[in-house]
């Protein structure tokens, strides 16, 4: 049986072909994902004096949508000050650290691609007057790349969750029972 | 004396697919399943944090375990805000009386919630952040920096929604008389 292609068929075919080409081109054009390259001061490094900032160095501009970057001193107090700052490939936060000892850095960054980078790092400060020279930035190993959670462990969040639990239970009860006049 | 409430609902409103008349109950059911599924994810997250002792970044609910990018996606949050807004507008004509007032309150809050998500999405796409912040920031976060934004907004929208649903499915006699949808109480 002979079939003919109408203008509509040709139009649909052309649109589908264009879509297929677009998808293939986009798939081949995916840029290299942004990765965490180093933490400064480097993990397990030792410095003569405390740094004035801690930084995360990425392979490209991370364009973060979420940043948590904190440093904690040997006495357990937070020593990071102010909001983290993004400059090119670097995410930094200012620190005020005067005590010698072990400092810990915790970070959680969601890049513009939606990838979460989470982990911890630590460095030592000896406490002499030698100017701080950060150790060469070493690639971070063992970074936890777990995903981001939109929930914190605090009293306010727990209260909201409990309220929502009650509301969900109430809604289910309302929905499953027959409507009636009160 | 005739019981006005027991009369058959007036099921012809001329709306598309009778969503606010013959199929209002079913449409509300579909919407509520979406809403409850969303809450189930957050309640699962809460259980992972407080029940199982997981750290917050590891607590990703149910779908977030195999698909971790899901809960950090601004597109997903904006998409859910749009779905909520869509259903709140679409199904509003079926509500009458007090339930309509509460549904409208939920709609108004959700409209603002959607604007906030649009702001966050635009900031995440452009890399330009509100008030010189280092991350996308909502208007509310300028005043309450530590608020758990997603949970807070969804809760303040959910409260009037549940009240509206209760009043819609448990109307008083006058409201039942005014109802023209399949949620109208039927005689026992």
Interface residues (C-beta under 8 A of the other chain):
Chain A: X63 X64 X65 X66 X67 X83 X84 X85 X86 X91 X108 X110 X112 X114 X115 X116 X118 X144 X146 X147 X148 X149 X150 X151 X152 X153 X156 X157 X158 X160 X161 X163 X164 X165 X167 X168 X170 X171 X172 X174 X175 X177 X178 X179 X180 X181 X182
Chain B: X5 X28 X29 X32 X35 X36 X39 X40 X42 X43 X45 X46 X49 X50 X56 X57 X58 X59 X60 X64 X68 X69 X71 X72 X73 X74 X120 X123 X124 X125 X127 X133 X134 X135 X136 X146 X147 X148 X150 X151 X152 X154 X155 X158 X159 X162 X165 X166 X169 X170 X171 X172 X173 X176 X183 X184 X185 X186
